[in-house]
């Protein structure tokens, strides 16, 4: 890991630990989880919001006021609004995506959940997603939350990654292994 990424991750981890502890003390982890999902979706959808958290041209006060207004408009939990304002004052809003990621991981661990990154050639239906989550939960022994993405280059099948384990049943990987086997023969 590069040093700047390591530093950003460390900053995000410290803020995440503080927010998690406060939310846990106030029995507000479910509200925090909802706030994080909303913030994550807003970051994914809004280029203006991404520019706000990364731009060095926006002053600390403007950044703080803007992020607080956005967060309050979205109904983000108060402790998170306060931390976002503090991060703006310290010029650390750029770690917001990592903060969200760390907090979601901490909440999932607290709930005994694990996230499975699933890549498929076509979008999974709700029934397929639920069946896959149940199958994975039976194998892993924890509740599984599916994070699904679509990659049409897989042709068919799916790639499942849970923690450090990866299961690749895609047609693309089977074709690649067949191609390698044919190269070895000829």
ROSE-4610 file (N, C-alpha, C; in Angstrom, 1 decimal, always signed):
// ROSE-4610
residu = [X/X/X/X/X/X/X/X/X/X/X/X/X/X/X/X/X/X/X/X/X/X/X/X/X/X/X/X/X/X/X/X/X/X/X/X/X/X/X/X/X/X/X/X/X/X/X/X/X/X/X/X/X/X/X/X/X/X/X/X/X/X/X/X/X/X/X/X/X/X/X/X/X/X/X/X/X/X/X/X/X/X/X/X/X/X/X/X/X/X/X/X/X/X/X/X/X/X/X/X/X/X/X/X/X/X/X/X/X/X/X/X/X/X/X/X/X/X/X/X/X/X/X/X/X/X/X/X/X/X/X/X/X/X/X/X/X/X/X/X/X/X/X/X/X/X/X/X/X/X/X/X/X/X/X/X/X/X/X/X/X/X/X/X/X/X/X/X/X/X/X/X/X/X/X/X/X/X/X/X/X/X/X/X/X/X/X/X/X/X/X/X/X/X/X/X/X/X/X/X/X/X/X/X/X/X/X/X/X/X/X/X/X/X/X/X/X/X/X/X/X/X/X/X/X/X/X/X/X/X/X/X/X/X/X/X/X/X/X/X/X/X/X/X/X/X/X/X/X/X/X/X/X/X/X/X/X/X/X/X/X/X/X/X/X/X/X/X/X/X/X/X/X/X/X/X/X/X/X/X/X/X/X/X/X/X/X/X/X/X/X/X/X/X/X/X/X/X/X/X/X/X/X/X/X/X/X/X/X/X/X/X/X/X/X/X/X/X/X/X/X/X/X/X/X/X/X/X/X/X/X/X/X/X/X/X/X/X/X/X/X/X/X/X/X/X/X/X/X/X/X/X/X/X/X/X/X/X/X/X/X/X/X/X/X/X/X/X/X/X/X/X/X/X/X/X/X/X/X/X/X/X/X/X/X/X/X/X/X/X/X/X/X/X/X/X/X/X/X/X/X/X/X/X/X/X/X/X/X/X/X/X/X/X/X/X/X/X/X/X/X/X/X/X/X/X/X/X/X/X/X/X/X/X/X/X/X/X/X/X/X/X/X/X/X/X/X/X/X/X/X/X/X/X/X/X/X/X/X/X/X/X/X/X/X/X/X/X/X/X/X/X/X/X/X/X/X/X/X/X/X/X/X/X/X/X/X/X/X/X/X/X/X/X/X/X/X/X/X/X/X/X/X/X/X/X/X/X/X/X/X/X/X/X/X/X/X/X/X/X/X/X/X/X/X/X/X/X/X/X/X/X/X/X/X/X/X/X/X/X/X/X/X/X/X/X/X/X/X/X/X/X/X/X/X/X/X/X]
num = [1/1/1/2/2/2/3/3/3/4/4/4/5/5/5/6/6/6/7/7/7/8/8/8/9/9/9/10/10/10/11/11/11/12/12/12/13/13/13/14/14/14/15/15/15/16/16/16/17/17/17/18/18/18/19/19/19/20/20/20/21/21/21/22/22/22/23/23/23/24/24/24/25/25/25/26/26/26/27/27/27/28/28/28/29/29/29/30/30/30/31/31/31/32/32/32/33/33/33/34/34/34/35/35/35/36/36/36/37/37/37/38/38/38/39/39/39/40/40/40/41/41/41/42/42/42/43/43/43/44/44/44/45/45/45/46/46/46/47/47/47/48/48/48/49/49/49/50/50/50/51/51/51/52/52/52/53/53/53/54/54/54/55/55/55/56/56/56/57/57/57/58/58/58/59/59/59/60/60/60/61/61/61/62/62/62/63/63/63/64/64/64/65/65/65/66/66/66/67/67/67/68/68/68/69/69/69/70/70/70/71/71/71/72/72/72/73/73/73/74/74/74/75/75/75/76/76/76/77/77/77/78/78/78/79/79/79/80/80/80/81/81/81/82/82/82/83/83/83/84/84/84/85/85/85/86/86/86/87/87/87/88/88/88/89/89/89/90/90/90/91/91/91/92/92/92/93/93/93/94/94/94/95/95/95/96/96/96/97/97/97/98/98/98/99/99/99/100/100/100/101/101/101/102/102/102/103/103/103/104/104/104/105/105/105/106/106/106/107/107/107/108/108/108/109/109/109/110/110/110/111/111/111/112/112/112/113/113/113/114/114/114/115/115/115/116/116/116/117/117/117/118/118/118/119/119/119/120/120/120/121/121/121/122/122/122/123/123/123/124/124/124/125/125/125/126/126/126/127/127/127/128/128/128/129/129/129/130/130/130/131/131/131/132/132/132/133/133/133/134/134/134/135/135/135/136/136/136/137/137/137/138/138/138/139/139/139/140/140/140/141/141/141/142/142/142/143/143/143/144/144/144/145/145/145/146/146/146/147/147/147/148/148/148/149/149/149/150/150/150/151/151/151/152/152/152/153/153/153/154/154/154/155/155/155/156/156/156/157/157/157/158/158/158/159/159/159/160/160/160/161/161/161/162/162/162/163/163/163/164/164/164/165/165/165/166/166/166/167/167/167/168/168/168/169/169/169/170/170/170/171/171/171/172/172/172/173/173/173/174/174/174/175/175/175/176/176/176/177/177/177/178/178/178/179/179/179/180/180/180/181/181/181/182/182/182/183/183/183/184/184/184/185/185/185/186/186/186]
x = [+0.9/+0.0/+0.9/+0.5/+1.3/+1.2/+2.1/+2.1/+0.9/+0.6/-0.6/-1.9/-2.0/-3.3/-3.3/-2.2/-2.1/-2.4/-1.9/-2.2/-3.7/-4.3/-5.8/-6.6/-6.2/-6.9/-6.8/-5.6/-5.4/-6.3/-6.4/-7.2/-8.7/-9.1/-10.5/-10.8/-9.9/-10.1/-10.3/-9.5/-9.6/-11.0/-11.4/-12.7/-13.8/-13.7/-14.7/-14.8/-13.7/-13.8/-14.5/-14.2/-14.9/-16.4/-16.8/-18.2/-18.9/-18.3/-18.9/-19.1/-18.1/-18.2/-19.4/-19.5/-20.5/-21.9/-22.0/-23.3/-23.7/-22.7/-23.0/-23.4/-22.8/-23.2/-24.6/-25.0/-26.3/-27.4/-27.0/-27.9/-28.4/-27.6/-28.0/-27.3/-26.9/-26.1/-27.0/-28.3/-29.1/-29.3/-29.5/-29.6/-28.3/-27.2/-25.9/-25.8/-26.2/-26.1/-26.9/-28.1/-29.0/-28.3/-27.7/-27.0/-25.9/-25.1/-24.0/-24.4/-25.5/-26.0/-26.4/-27.1/-27.5/-26.3/-25.3/-24.1/-23.3/-23.2/-22.5/-23.2/-24.5/-25.3/-25.1/-25.2/-25.0/-23.6/-22.6/-21.2/-21.1/-21.8/-21.8/-22.5/-23.6/-24.5/-24.1/-23.4/-23.2/-21.7/-21.4/-20.1/-19.8/-20.8/-20.6/-20.2/-20.8/-20.4/-19.0/-18.6/-17.2/-16.2/-16.6/-15.7/-15.6/-16.7/-16.7/-15.7/-15.7/-14.8/-13.4/-13.1/-11.7/-11.1/-11.9/-11.3/-10.6/-9.3/-8.5/-8.9/-9.7/-10.1/-11.2/-12.0/-13.1/-12.5/-12.8/-12.3/-12.9/-12.2/-12.6/-14.0/-14.3/-15.6/-16.7/-16.4/-17.4/-17.6/-16.5/-16.7/-17.5/-17.2/-17.9/-19.4/-19.7/-21.1/-21.8/-21.2/-21.8/-22.1/-21.1/-21.2/-22.3/-22.3/-23.3/-24.7/-24.8/-26.2/-26.6/-25.7/-26.1/-26.5/-25.7/-25.9/-27.2/-27.5/-28.7/-29.9/-29.8/-30.9/-31.2/-30.2/-30.3/-30.8/-30.8/-31.3/-30.2/-29.0/-27.8/-27.8/-27.4/-27.4/-26.5/-26.9/-26.2/-24.7/-24.3/-22.9/-22.1/-22.7/-22.0/-21.9/-22.9/-22.9/-21.8/-21.7/-20.6/-19.2/-19.1/-17.8/-17.4/-18.4/-18.2/-17.7/-18.4/-18.0/-16.6/-16.2/-14.9/-13.9/-14.2/-13.3/-13.1/-14.1/-14.0/-13.0/-13.2/-12.3/-10.9/-10.6/-9.3/-8.8/-9.6/-9.2/-9.0/-10.0/-9.9/-11.1/-11.9/-13.1/-12.8/-11.6/-11.2/-11.2/-11.2/-11.2/-12.7/-13.7/-15.1/-15.4/-15.0/-15.3/-14.7/-13.5/-12.9/-13.6/-14.0/-14.7/-16.0/-16.7/-18.0/-17.7/-16.7/-16.3/-15.9/-15.1/-14.7/-15.9/-16.8/-17.9/-18.9/-19.1/-20.0/-19.4/-18.0/-17.4/-17.5/-17.4/-17.5/-18.9/-19.9/-21.3/-21.6/-21.1/-21.4/-20.7/-19.5/-18.8/-19.6/-20.1/-20.9/-22.2/-22.8/-24.0/-23.7/-22.5/-22.1/-22.4/-22.3/-22.5/-21.1/-21.1/-20.0/-20.5/-19.7/-20.1/-19.5/-20.3/-19.8/-19.9/-18.7/-18.7/-19.0/-20.1/-20.5/-20.6/-19.8/-19.8/-20.5/-21.5/-22.2/-22.2/-22.5/-22.6/-23.9/-25.0/-26.3/-26.7/-27.5/-27.9/-28.7/-28.4/-29.1/-30.6/-31.5/-32.9/-32.8/-33.9/-34.0/-34.0/-34.7/-34.7/-33.4/-32.6/-31.3/-30.4/-30.5/-29.6/-29.9/-31.1/-31.5/-31.0/-31.2/-30.8/-29.3/-28.5/-27.1/-26.6/-27.3/-27.0/-27.2/-28.3/-28.6/-27.5/-27.2/-26.2/-24.8/-24.4/-23.2/-23.2/-24.3/-24.5/-24.4/-24.9/-24.8/-23.4/-22.6/-21.2/-20.3/-20.5/-19.6/-20.0/-21.3/-21.7/-22.1/-22.1/-22.5/-23.6/-24.3/-25.2/-24.4/-24.9/-24.1/-24.9/-24.3/-24.8/-24.2/-25.0/-24.5/-24.3/-23.1/-22.7/-22.5/-23.6/-23.6/-23.1/-22.3/-21.9/-22.1/-22.2/-22.4/-21.1/-20.6/-19.5/-19.8/-20.2/-20.7/-19.6/-18.3/-17.2/-17.1/-17.8/-17.7/-18.4/-19.3/-20.1/-21.2/-20.9/-21.9/-21.2/-22.0/-21.5/-21.3/-20.5/-20.3/-19.0/-18.6/-17.4/-17.8/-17.5/-17.9/-16.6/-16.5/-15.4/-15.9/-15.5/-15.9/-14.6/-14.2/-12.9/-11.8/-10.9/-9.8/-10.1/-11.3/-11.7/-12.4/-12.1/-12.7/-13.1/-14.4/-14.9/-15.2/-14.5/-14.7/-15.3/-16.6/-17.3/-17.7/-17.0/-17.4/-16.9/-17.6/-17.2/-15.9/-15.7/-14.5/-13.3/-13.3/-12.2/-12.0/-13.1/-13.1/-12.5/-12.8/-12.2/-10.8/-10.4/-8.9/-8.2/-8.7/-8.0/-7.9/-9.0/-9.0/-7.9/-7.8/-6.8/-5.4/-5.2/-3.9/-3.5/-4.5/-4.3/-4.0/-4.6/-4.4/-3.0/-2.5/-1.2/-0.1/-0.4/+0.6/+0.7/-0.4/-0.4/+0.3/+0.1/+0.6/+1.9]
y = [-1.2/+0.0/+1.2/+2.2/+3.4/+4.2/+5.1/+5.8/+6.8/+7.6/+8.5/+7.7/+6.6/+5.8/+5.2/+4.9/+4.4/+5.5/+6.6/+7.8/+8.1/+8.1/+8.4/+7.3/+6.1/+5.0/+5.1/+5.5/+5.7/+6.8/+7.9/+9.0/+8.6/+7.9/+7.4/+6.4/+5.6/+4.6/+5.3/+6.3/+7.0/+7.7/+8.4/+9.0/+8.0/+6.9/+5.8/+5.2/+5.0/+4.4/+5.3/+6.6/+7.6/+7.6/+7.7/+7.8/+6.5/+5.4/+4.1/+4.0/+4.4/+4.3/+5.2/+6.4/+7.3/+6.7/+6.3/+5.7/+4.5/+3.6/+2.4/+2.8/+3.8/+4.2/+4.8/+5.4/+6.0/+5.0/+3.8/+2.8/+3.3/+3.8/+4.4/+3.9/+2.6/+2.0/+1.9/+1.5/+1.4/+2.7/+3.8/+5.1/+5.5/+5.2/+5.4/+4.7/+3.4/+2.6/+3.2/+3.7/+4.4/+5.6/+6.4/+7.6/+7.4/+6.3/+5.9/+5.5/+4.7/+4.3/+5.5/+6.5/+7.7/+8.5/+8.7/+9.4/+8.7/+7.4/+6.6/+6.8/+6.7/+6.9/+8.3/+9.3/+10.7/+10.9/+10.3/+10.4/+9.8/+8.7/+8.0/+8.7/+9.4/+10.1/+11.5/+12.2/+13.6/+14.0/+14.5/+14.9/+16.2/+17.0/+18.2/+17.9/+16.9/+16.5/+15.9/+15.1/+14.6/+15.8/+16.8/+18.0/+18.7/+18.8/+19.5/+18.9/+17.6/+17.0/+16.9/+17.1/+17.0/+18.3/+19.4/+20.6/+21.4/+21.8/+22.6/+24.1/+24.4/+25.8/+26.3/+25.3/+25.7/+25.9/+27.0/+27.3/+26.3/+26.2/+25.3/+25.6/+26.9/+27.3/+27.0/+27.2/+26.9/+25.4/+24.7/+23.2/+22.7/+23.2/+22.8/+23.2/+24.4/+24.8/+24.0/+23.7/+23.0/+21.5/+20.9/+19.5/+19.3/+20.2/+20.2/+20.4/+21.3/+21.6/+20.3/+19.7/+18.6/+17.4/+17.2/+16.1/+16.3/+17.5/+17.8/+17.6/+18.1/+18.0/+16.5/+15.6/+14.2/+13.5/+14.2/+13.5/+12.6/+13.0/+12.3/+12.4/+11.4/+11.4/+12.5/+13.2/+14.3/+14.1/+13.0/+12.7/+12.7/+12.2/+12.2/+13.6/+14.4/+15.8/+16.5/+16.3/+17.0/+16.6/+15.3/+14.8/+15.3/+15.3/+15.9/+17.3/+18.1/+19.5/+19.6/+18.8/+18.8/+18.4/+17.4/+17.0/+18.1/+18.9/+20.0/+21.0/+21.3/+22.3/+21.8/+20.5/+20.0/+19.7/+20.0/+19.7/+18.2/+17.4/+15.9/+15.3/+16.1/+15.6/+14.6/+14.7/+13.8/+12.3/+12.0/+10.6/+10.1/+10.9/+10.5/+9.2/+8.8/+7.5/+6.4/+6.6/+5.5/+5.5/+6.6/+6.7/+5.9/+6.1/+5.3/+3.8/+3.5/+2.1/+1.5/+2.1/+1.6/+1.5/+2.5/+2.4/+1.3/+1.1/+0.0/-1.3/-1.5/-2.7/-2.9/-1.9/-2.0/-2.4/-1.8/-2.1/-3.5/-3.9/-5.3/-6.3/-6.0/-6.9/-7.0/-5.9/-5.8/-6.6/-6.6/-7.4/-8.8/-9.2/-10.6/-10.8/-9.8/-9.9/-9.9/-10.4/-10.3/-9.9/-9.2/-8.7/-9.6/-10.0/-10.8/-9.9/-9.7/-9.0/-10.0/-9.8/-10.8/-10.0/-10.6/-10.0/-11.1/-10.6/-11.5/-10.9/-11.7/-11.3/-10.5/-10.9/-10.2/-9.9/-8.8/-8.5/-9.6/-9.8/-10.9/-10.4/-11.3/-11.0/-11.0/-10.5/-10.4/-11.9/-12.8/-14.2/-14.8/-14.6/-15.2/-14.6/-13.3/-12.7/-13.3/-13.4/-14.0/-15.4/-16.2/-17.6/-17.7/-16.9/-16.9/-16.5/-15.5/-15.0/-16.1/-16.9/-18.0/-19.1/-19.4/-20.5/-20.1/-18.8/-18.4/-18.3/-17.9/-17.8/-19.2/-20.2/-21.6/-22.1/-21.7/-22.1/-21.3/-20.0/-19.2/-19.2/-19.3/-19.3/-17.9/-16.9/-15.6/-15.1/-14.0/-13.4/-12.8/-12.9/-12.4/-11.3/-10.2/-9.0/-9.1/-9.1/-9.2/-7.8/-7.6/-6.3/-6.7/-6.6/-7.1/-6.1/-6.5/-5.7/-6.6/-5.9/-6.6/-6.3/-7.4/-7.3/-8.3/-7.7/-8.5/-9.3/-9.0/-9.7/-11.1/-11.4/-12.7/-13.8/-13.3/-14.2/-14.9/-15.5/-16.2/-16.6/-17.2/-17.6/-16.4/-16.6/-15.5/-15.6/-14.5/-14.5/-14.0/-14.7/-14.4/-14.2/-13.1/-12.8/-12.5/-13.3/-13.1/-13.1/-11.9/-11.8/-12.1/-13.0/-13.4/-14.6/-15.1/-16.2/-15.8/-16.4/-16.1/-17.3/-17.4/-18.5/-17.9/-18.4/-17.9/-19.0/-19.0/-19.9/-19.3/-18.2/-17.5/-18.3/-18.2/-18.8/-18.2/-16.9/-16.3/-17.0/-17.3/-18.0/-19.4/-20.1/-21.5/-21.5/-20.5/-20.4/-20.1/-19.2/-18.9/-20.1/-20.9/-22.1/-23.2/-23.3/-24.2/-23.7/-22.4/-21.9/-22.2/-22.0/-22.4/-23.8/-24.7/-26.1/-26.5/-25.8/-26.1/-25.6/-24.5/-24.0/-25.0/-25.6/-26.6/-27.8/-28.2/-29.4/-29.2/-28.0/-27.7/-27.0]
z = [+0.0/+0.0/+0.0/-0.8/-0.8/+0.4/+0.7/+2.0/+2.1/+1.0/+1.1/+1.4/+0.7/+0.9/+2.3/+2.9/+4.2/+5.2/+5.0/+5.9/+5.8/+4.6/+4.5/+5.2/+5.1/+5.7/+7.2/+7.7/+9.2/+9.7/+9.0/+9.4/+9.4/+8.4/+8.3/+9.4/+9.7/+10.8/+12.2/+12.4/+13.7/+13.8/+12.8/+12.8/+12.9/+12.2/+12.2/+13.6/+14.2/+15.6/+16.5/+16.4/+17.3/+17.1/+15.8/+15.4/+15.9/+15.6/+15.9/+17.4/+18.2/+19.7/+20.2/+19.7/+20.1/+19.7/+18.5/+18.0/+18.8/+19.2/+20.0/+21.4/+22.0/+23.3/+23.3/+22.2/+22.2/+21.5/+21.4/+20.7/+19.4/+18.6/+17.3/+16.1/+16.2/+15.1/+13.8/+14.0/+12.8/+12.1/+12.9/+12.3/+11.6/+12.2/+11.6/+10.3/+10.2/+9.0/+7.9/+8.2/+7.2/+6.7/+7.6/+7.2/+6.3/+6.6/+5.7/+4.3/+4.3/+3.0/+2.1/+2.8/+2.1/+1.6/+2.5/+2.1/+0.9/+1.0/+0.0/-1.3/-1.3/-2.6/-3.1/-2.2/-2.7/-3.3/-2.7/-3.2/-4.6/-4.8/-6.0/-7.1/-6.7/-7.7/-8.0/-7.1/-7.2/-7.5/-8.6/-8.9/-8.1/-7.9/-7.1/-5.7/-5.1/-3.8/-3.7/-4.7/-4.8/-4.9/-5.8/-5.9/-4.6/-3.9/-2.6/-1.6/-1.5/-0.5/-0.9/-2.2/-2.7/-3.1/-3.3/-3.9/-2.9/-3.2/-2.3/-2.5/-3.5/-3.8/-2.9/-2.3/-1.4/+0.0/+0.7/+2.0/+3.0/+4.2/+5.2/+5.7/+5.9/+6.3/+5.3/+4.0/+3.0/+2.9/+3.0/+3.0/+4.2/+5.3/+6.5/+6.5/+6.0/+5.9/+4.9/+3.7/+2.7/+3.1/+3.6/+4.0/+5.1/+6.1/+7.1/+6.6/+5.6/+5.0/+4.3/+3.5/+2.7/+3.7/+4.7/+5.6/+6.4/+6.8/+7.6/+6.6/+5.4/+4.4/+4.2/+4.2/+4.0/+5.2/+6.3/+7.6/+8.2/+8.0/+8.5/+10.0/+10.7/+12.2/+12.7/+13.8/+14.3/+14.6/+15.2/+15.4/+14.2/+13.1/+11.8/+11.2/+11.4/+10.9/+11.6/+12.9/+13.7/+13.2/+13.0/+12.6/+11.2/+10.3/+8.9/+9.0/+9.9/+10.1/+10.6/+11.6/+12.1/+11.1/+10.3/+9.2/+8.2/+7.9/+7.0/+7.6/+8.9/+9.5/+9.5/+9.6/+9.6/+8.2/+7.2/+5.8/+5.6/+6.1/+6.0/+5.4/+4.7/+4.1/+2.9/+2.4/+1.3/+1.7/+3.0/+3.4/+3.7/+3.3/+3.5/+2.9/+1.7/+1.2/+2.1/+2.5/+3.4/+4.8/+5.3/+6.5/+6.4/+5.4/+5.2/+5.1/+4.3/+4.2/+5.5/+6.3/+7.6/+8.6/+8.6/+9.5/+9.1/+7.8/+7.3/+7.7/+7.6/+8.0/+9.5/+10.3/+11.8/+12.2/+11.5/+11.8/+11.4/+10.3/+9.8/+10.8/+11.2/+12.2/+13.5/+13.9/+15.2/+15.0/+13.8/+13.6/+13.2/+13.1/+12.7/+11.2/+10.4/+9.0/+8.3/+7.0/+6.2/+4.8/+4.1/+2.7/+1.7/+0.7/-0.4/-1.6/-2.3/-3.6/-4.7/-5.4/-6.4/-7.7/-8.7/-10.1/-11.0/-11.7/-12.7/-14.1/-15.0/-16.4/-16.6/-15.9/-15.9/-14.5/-14.3/-13.0/-12.3/-11.1/-10.3/-10.0/-10.0/-9.6/-8.1/-7.5/-6.0/-5.5/-6.1/-5.7/-5.8/-6.9/-7.0/-6.0/-5.7/-4.7/-3.3/-3.0/-1.7/-1.5/-2.6/-2.6/-2.4/-3.1/-3.0/-1.6/-1.1/+0.3/+1.3/+1.2/+2.1/+1.9/+0.7/+0.4/+1.0/+0.8/+1.4/+2.9/+3.5/+4.9/+5.5/+4.9/+5.4/+5.3/+4.3/+4.2/+5.2/+5.3/+6.1/+7.6/+7.9/+9.3/+9.8/+8.9/+9.3/+8.3/+8.7/+7.7/+6.6/+5.4/+4.2/+3.6/+3.3/+2.6/+1.2/+0.2/-1.2/-1.8/-2.3/-3.0/-4.5/-5.3/-6.6/-7.7/-8.6/-9.8/-11.0/-12.2/-13.4/-14.3/-14.9/-15.8/-17.0/-18.1/-19.2/-19.8/-19.6/-20.1/-19.5/-18.4/-17.8/-18.7/-19.6/-20.5/-19.8/-18.7/-17.9/-16.6/-15.6/-14.4/-13.4/-12.4/-11.4/-10.7/-10.1/-9.3/-8.0/-6.9/-5.6/-4.7/-4.0/-3.2/-1.8/-0.8/+0.6/+1.4/+1.9/+2.6/+1.6/+2.0/+1.1/+0.2/+0.3/-0.5/-1.8/-2.9/-4.2/-4.9/-5.4/-6.2/-7.5/-8.6/-9.9/-10.8/-11.1/-11.9/-13.3/-13.6/-14.9/-16.1/-17.2/-18.4/-18.9/-18.7/-19.1/-18.5/-17.2/-16.6/-17.0/-17.3/-17.8/-19.2/-20.0/-21.4/-21.3/-20.4/-20.2/-19.8/-18.9/-18.4/-19.5/-20.3/-21.5/-22.5/-22.7/-23.7/-23.2/-21.9/-21.3/-21.5/-21.3/-21.4/-22.9/-23.8/-25.2/-25.6/-25.0/-25.3/-24.8/-23.6/-23.1/-24.0/-24.6/-25.5/-26.7/-27.4/-28.7/-28.6]
